[in-house]
Amino acid sequence: MKLPHGRTVILSDTVGFISDLPTHLVAAFRATLEEVLEADLILHVRDLSDDDNQAQSADVMRILGDLGIGEAEGAERILEVWNKIDRLEPEAHDAIVQKASTAENVIAVSAISGEGVDRLMGEISRRLSGVLTETTITLPVEKLALLPWLYNHAIVDNREDNEDGTVTLDVRLTETEASELERRMGNGPKPQREDWE
C-alpha cells in the first residue's frame, strides 16, 4: 500500500481473536499471531458496533501481552482503530468520534462511509515514516543491482543516468534504510552520498 507521503508499506492481516479458544487450538492460533512480533505498527481494529467489543479488546490486549508486547511498548506500536462507527446511533456516533479525537493512539473510522480513513492513513504514515533524510546518491556500475531495492525501500524523487554508467538518485530514506544500503554495498565501492558519514 502506498502511504500519503509516498512510502510503500506491507500490510498483513492476522486471524481474528476468539474468546475462550479451546486449548487444542491455542498453539495453532498463536503461531499465526506471532508475525505481529515483527510489525512496526499494530492496528488493533475494533468493531464498535459489537456490544461485546470491550471484552474482545481485553482478549486482544491479553494475547498481545502473552506474545511479549507489553503495555509500555504497545503504547508506541499499537494504534486502536474504532471501526463501524457508521452503525452507531447518531448520539453514540458523535460521542465516540469526540472521545477518539482526544484519546491517544485511537482513530475512529467507518470503512463503509470513509469517515476517519484519511486521518487513519495520515497517522499510519506519520508513525511509519520515521525521520526521512533527503540525500543524493550515486551508485557505481558494479552496484546497479541495488536499484530495485532502493525503489522499494526509499522514496526516489529524481533519477539521472550518467554517461559513465553510474546512476545518481535524489532519495529520501530513514537512517535504518541508509544503514541497510551500506550493508548491501558490502566491501565494494560505497555509493557517493553527499552527507555520508
C-alpha positions in Angstrom: 0.0 0.0 0.0 1.3 3.5 -0.8 1.1 6.0 2.1 0.3 9.7 1.6 4.0 10.7 1.9 4.9 8.3 -0.9 6.3 5.4 1.0 5.2 1.9 0.3 4.4 -0.4 3.2 3.3 -4.0 3.6 0.1 -4.8 5.5 -0.6 -8.2 7.0 -3.9 -9.2 8.4 -3.8 -11.7 11.3 -6.6 -14.1 12.3 -9.3 -12.5 14.5 -9.2 -13.1 18.2 -11.7 -15.6 19.6 -12.6 -15.6 23.3 -12.4 -18.9 25.2 -10.5 -20.6 22.4 -10.3 -24.4 23.1 -6.9 -25.4 24.4 -6.0 -27.6 21.4 -6.4 -24.6 19.1 -4.4 -22.1 21.1 -1.0 -23.2 19.7 -2.2 -23.0 16.1 -3.6 -19.6 16.6 -0.6 -18.4 18.5 1.7 -19.4 15.6 -0.3 -17.3 13.2 -0.3 -14.4 15.5 3.5 -14.4 16.1 4.1 -12.4 13.0 2.7 -9.5 15.0 6.0 -9.5 16.9 7.8 -8.3 13.7 5.4 -5.5 12.9 6.5 -1.9 13.1 2.9 -0.9 13.8 0.0 -2.9 15.0 -3.5 -1.8 14.1 -6.0 -3.1 16.6 -9.2 -2.9 14.7 -12.3 -3.0 16.9 -15.9 -3.4 15.9 -17.5 -0.6 17.9 -21.0 -1.7 16.9 -20.5 -5.1 18.7 -21.9 -5.0 22.2 -19.0 -7.2 23.4 -16.2 -5.0 22.0 -14.8 -4.2 25.4 -14.3 -7.8 26.3 -12.9 -8.5 22.8 -10.4 -5.7 23.3 -9.3 -7.1 26.6 -8.8 -10.5 25.0 -6.6 -8.9 22.3 -4.5 -7.0 24.8 -4.1 -10.1 26.9 -2.9 -12.2 24.0 -0.5 -9.4 22.8 0.9 -9.4 26.4 1.3 -13.1 26.2 3.2 -12.6 22.9 5.6 -10.3 24.7 4.2 -7.0 23.6 3.8 -5.2 26.9 1.8 -2.1 27.6 4.8 0.3 27.6 5.9 -1.0 24.1 2.3 -1.4 23.0 1.6 2.3 23.6 4.1 3.1 20.9 3.4 0.3 18.5 -0.4 -0.2 18.8 -2.9 2.1 17.2 -6.6 1.3 18.0 -8.9 1.7 15.1 -12.5 2.0 16.2 -14.3 0.7 13.1 -18.0 0.6 12.1 -18.9 3.9 13.6 -21.5 4.2 10.8 -23.6 1.6 12.5 -23.9 3.6 15.7 -26.9 5.8 16.6 -26.1 9.5 15.9 -25.6 10.4 19.6 -23.3 7.4 20.2 -21.5 8.1 17.0 -20.8 11.7 18.0 -19.6 10.7 21.5 -17.3 8.0 20.0 -15.8 10.4 17.5 -15.3 13.0 20.2 -13.7 10.5 22.5 -11.4 9.2 19.8 -10.3 12.7 18.8 -9.0 13.4 22.3 -7.6 9.9 23.1 -4.1 8.9 22.4 -3.5 6.1 19.9 -7.1 5.9 18.8 -8.7 6.7 15.4 -12.5 6.3 14.8 -13.4 5.2 11.3 -16.1 3.8 9.0 -14.7 1.5 6.3 -18.1 1.9 4.6 -18.6 5.7 4.6 -14.8 6.5 4.6 -15.2 8.7 7.7 -11.9 8.9 9.5 -9.9 6.9 6.9 -7.8 10.0 5.8 -6.9 10.6 9.4 -6.0 6.9 9.9 -3.8 7.0 6.7 -2.1 10.1 7.9 -1.4 8.6 11.3 0.0 5.4 9.8 2.1 7.5 7.5 3.4 9.6 10.4 4.3 6.6 12.5 6.0 4.6 9.8 7.8 7.4 8.0 10.5 7.8 10.7 12.8 10.7 10.1 13.5 10.9 6.4 16.8 12.1 5.2 17.0 13.8 1.8 20.2 13.0 0.0 21.7 12.4 -3.4 23.3 9.0 -4.0 25.5 8.0 -7.0 25.6 4.2 -7.5 28.7 2.8 -9.2 28.1 0.5 -12.2 29.0 -2.6 -10.0 26.2 -1.8 -7.6 23.3 -1.0 -10.0 21.6 -4.2 -8.9 20.7 -2.2 -5.8 18.3 0.0 -7.8 15.2 -2.3 -7.3 16.0 -2.3 -3.5 16.2 1.5 -3.4 12.9 1.9 -5.3 11.2 -0.5 -2.8 12.7 1.0 0.4 13.4 4.6 -0.3 11.4 7.4 -1.9 13.1 8.2 -5.2 12.5 11.8 -6.1 14.8 12.0 -9.1 17.0 9.7 -11.2 19.8 10.6 -13.6 21.6 8.0 -15.7 25.1 9.3 -16.2 27.4 8.9 -19.2 29.9 6.8 -17.2 27.2 4.2 -16.4 26.6 5.4 -12.8 23.2 6.4 -11.6 22.5 9.4 -9.5 19.4 9.4 -7.4 17.8 12.1 -5.2 16.2 10.0 -2.4 14.5 10.2 0.9 15.2 7.4 3.3 15.4 6.6 7.0 18.7 6.1 8.8 17.8 2.4 9.2 17.4 2.2 5.4 20.7 4.1 4.9 22.4 1.6 7.2 20.9 -1.3 5.3 22.1 0.2 2.0 25.6 0.5 3.4 25.4 -3.2 4.4 24.2 -4.2 1.0 27.1 -2.4 -0.6 29.4 -4.7 1.3 33.1 -4.3 0.8 32.8 -2.9 -2.7 32.7 0.7 -3.6 30.3 2.8 -1.5 27.7 4.9 -3.2 28.7 8.5 -3.3 26.4 10.3 -0.8 26.7 14.0 -0.1 26.1 13.5 3.7 27.6 10.0 4.0 29.5 9.7 7.3 
